[in-house]
């Protein structure tokens, strides 16, 4: 469940059973991502938020205030974690064992390149015209000179990637993040990102292919390739003696806030997008 491109575990699992959940390698297709995906987020805390020792000991943290549906969210967190452990990880281990690193890199580049064109569209919708042109050029360069994106030529020549999704676009347009929400199969999200998810999925390389016969193949490859890149992050999360649910929630919300404001959110803005009340713990 772990911002970055997002793909439902349900679709991956269904494709695997017919022939598995993680986002595309470059960037989640909306605010939703499996729990391990958020571990690559900037500014993540080194440990779980500490409780106050003064009179505000029982005051809720910003993450708790953003999480009014916590009982449901914790249930979905457990469900997604169990599904990841019991279904996705065994397939990922087999993928890493059987597919050479060079091939896995090419697969990751392919999906990242396919996502770049949707990022270009979102940059354009956010009036980031320079970034929109740059992302379009990245896509064209890698598609033409990088063998349909298998080789990341654009990065090698200094073309920066600025990934964007429709959840970020809605945030730039002024739609509040709303409550934190853990979606079954999809993972951590917010109400706003859940609204943007259908359009992100429709534009993702997994679903936008015209030939539906290839969709299970591309879905499985995208999921397994991305999940394979997160194995070390999963081990790090498992080793933490903290409440994993709270840690993932707070890091995810901070990451989404940073993405909407391009890494420079207002100092008084909470991780749920609201203004910090006076005296409230961070």
N, C-alpha and C positions, 0 to 999 in steps of 0.2 A: 502497500500500500504504500512505497514507498515509494510535480511539479512540477520534467523534467517534462520521449513522447509517450502518452498513456495508452494502455491497451487493456481491456477487461479480461480478468482471469476466466470468466465464464466462456468467452469466445475461444480463448486459448485451450481451455479444458475440453470444450466440445470438439474443436478441431483435432485434438490429440486422440480423443476417444474414437472419432470417426476414422482416422487414417492409419503454449499451454498457458501469476498474472503479472505482467510487467509492461511498462511503457516502451515506446520506441527509444532507440539509443540516444537520440539527440535531445529531445525535449518532450515532456508529457503533452498529449494533445489537448489537455485542459488542466484544470487545477487538480484533477484526480490522479493519484499514483499509488502503486502498491507501497506498503509500509517501508520496505527497504530502499526505495528510490529516493526518499527525502534525505538520506544520510549524506548525499553529496551536496547538500544545501550549504550556502554561505552562512557564516555567523551562527553556526549551531552551537548550543551550549556544551560545555565540557561535561556537565552532569545535569541531573534533574534539578529543576528549580528548588531552592531551599525555602523552608518555611520561616516566617518571621518569629523572633523570640520575644517581641514586645507585645503591646496591647493589641496589635493587629494580627496576632498569631492565627486566628481563625478567618481572617479576611481572604476571600478567593483571589487567586492569581488571575492575570489577564487571560491565560489559557483556559482556566475554569470558567471565567465569565463568558468566554466565547463558545462554551460547550454545554448548552442547556439540555442537550439530548444525550448526555453521557451514558446512561444505562444502555440505550440502544446502540450507541457508538462502540461501547466496549464489547458488546455481544458480536457486532459485526467485525471488530478487530480480531477477536478470537476465531471467528469463522474463517476470515481471510488468512490468518496465520496458520491455522490447521490445514487449510487447502493448499497453501504454499508448501508447507512441510511434507504433506502426504502425497501431493500430486506433482507440483511443479519442480521441486528440488531433485527428485529422482530423474526426471527427464533432463534437467539441466546438467546433472552429473554425467549422464550419458552423452549429451551434446558436447561437453567440454572434452570428454575422453575420446570421442570418435571424430570430431571435426578439428582440423589443424587450426592453429592460431591465426595464420595468414588468411584462411578462408573466413574465420569468424570476424576478423577485422573488416574484410570486404563486405560481409553481410551487414555489419553495423554501419559502415559508411553508406551503403545503399539506402537503408531506412532513414538515416540522418539526412541524406540528400533529398529524399522524397518529402521529408517533413519541412525542408527549407522553403519550399514554394508556399506552403500554408503560413509559415512564419512571415514570409514576404507580404502576404495578403493582410495579416494582422498588423504588421508594422504600418502598412498603408492605411488601414482603418484607424490607427492611432495617430495618424498624421506624422509619422516618423518617416518622412519621404526618403531621406538619405539611406536609412537602414533598409527600407523596402527595396530600393534600387540595388543596394549591396547584396541583399539576400537573393534577389532575382539573378544577379550576376553570379553568385555562388552556385546556384542551382544550374544555371546554363553552363558554367565552366566545368563543374564536376560531371554533368550529364554528357557533354560533348567530349571533353578531354580526359575524363576519369572513368570511361567505360560505364556509362549509365550510373555513375556515382559509386562504383566499387572502389575507386581510388580517390582520396580526398585531395585533389590537386589544388582546390581553392585555398585551403588552409596553408598548404605548402608555399603559396605565393602571397600570403599575407591578407587574404580576404577573411575578415572576422565574421563569426556566426553570431547573430542576435536573435535567438529563438523567441517566438511569441506564440501564444495560443489565445483562443477566444475568451477564456476566462479572464486573462490579463486585459484583453481589449475592453471587456465589460467594466473592469475596474478602472481603466483609464477614462472610460465614458462616465464614470461617477457612480456606478451601481455598487452599493455596500457589499462587503464580503458575506455578511449574514452569519448564521451559526455554523460552527464546525460540524461536519457530517462525514461519517465513515460509510461509504457505500459498499454493499455486498459485491464481491468480485472486483470492484474498481479500487477500493481503498480510500485513503484520506481525501477529503474534499471540503468545500464550503458550499453553502446554498447557491452562491453566485457561480462558482465553478461547475456545479451540477447543472445549472441552466445552460452553460456554454458547452457542456459535454457532447450533446448530440451532434452539434455542428462540427466540433473537433473530430469526432469519430467519423463523420461522413467525409471529411477532408483528409483523413489519415490514409497512409499508403495501404493499410490492411483492408480498408473497405472501399476505397475509391477505384480499385482496379475494375475494369469493365468485365473481364472474364471471371465470373464467380467461381469457376473451377480452380483458380489459383488462390483464392482467398484463404482456404484452410492452410495451404502451404506457406504463404507469406505470413499469416498470423502466427503459426507455430515457430517459424524461423525468427520473426521479430521478437517474440516473447522469450524464447530460449536464449537468443543472443544477448538481449538486455539483462536477463536474469543472471546469465553467466558472468557479467561484468560486476554484479553486485554480491557475489559470494563472500568476498572479504568484508564488505559492509555488514552483511547479515551476521557474520561471526563476531564483529565488533559490537553489534547491538545485543547479541545473545550474551556477551561477556559482561555487559553493564549491570551492576547491582542497583538498578533503578526501576521505577514503574515504566515499563516500555511504552505503554499506551500514552501516558502523559508526555513522555519524552518525544515520541513521534508526533503527537498533536502539536506541541509547542514549536518544534522545529519546522513542521510543515507550514503552520500559519505564518511563522517568521519568514520562511522562504517565499511564500506567495506574496506577502506584503512587500518584500524586497524586489520581487520580480515586477510587480505592478508599478513601483516607483523607480525602476531601474537601479536598485541598490541604494537609493537615497530617500527613504521614507521620512516624513516629518517626525521630529523627536517625540511629540506628544501623541502619536498615533499608535493605538493598541494593535496587537497582532490579529485581532478580529476586524480591524478597520475602523473602530470607534475611537473617539478622543478619550484619553486617560482621565478618569475622574480624579479630583484632587485628593492626594493622600493614598491612592490605591497602589498596592504592591505591583511591581513590574513582573 
